[in-house]
Amino acid sequence: MRLKYLGQVLWVGLLLMSCSGGPDSEPLADQTASQPALSKSATGKTLAQGDFVGSDHDTKGSATLISSDGKTLLEFDQAFKTDQGPDLFVLLHQDAKPETYNPDDYKVVSKLQNTQGLQQYEIPADVDLAKYQSVAIWCKKFNVTFGYAPLTDQQSQG
C-alpha cells in the first residue's frame, strides 16, 4: 500500500515538473549578464518590430529586429514576460500568427534566455529576414506556442 502511494506521489511530481519546467529549464543567473545590454534607440537601426500576443500562455512585451555594427539582433524589451516552461525556444516564423511548426516554417534563433526582461539574440548573417513575419516563443517538447509578436517592417514606414 505504501509503495503504491509513493508511486502516485512521484508520478504527480514528475507531471508537475514537466508542465512547469524543471531545474534544468531555469536560466543561470549570470546567463543574461553575459549578453550585451544594448538598447535599440541608442545603438542601431530598427528593421522590424512587434508586440507579443499571448497564445497558449500569457506573453507580453515587444520584439525588435535591429541592425547594429554589421550584425542583426533580436531584442526583447524590459517589459517582456512569458510563463515558465520546459524546452522554450525563440523562433522566427514565416506566418504572422504561428500555428504550425514544420521545419520549413521557422528558424530557431536560440533557447529562451529568460522568461522576463531585456534580452538579445544575434541572428545569423545567412538568415533571410524577408521570409519571416513573426517572432515566437515555442515549447518544443509539447509543441505549444507560448506567445508571438507579428513583425511590422520599420524601413518601409520611415
Protein Blocks (a to p, Z undefined) as FASTA:
>chain_A
ZZmmmmmmmmmmmmmmmmnopfklpccfklmmmpccddfklmmccfbdcddddfkbcced
ddddddeehiacddddfklccdddehiacdddfbfbdfbdcfklpccfbdcfbfgdjddd
dddfklcfklpcbdcdddfklopafbdcddddfklmZZ
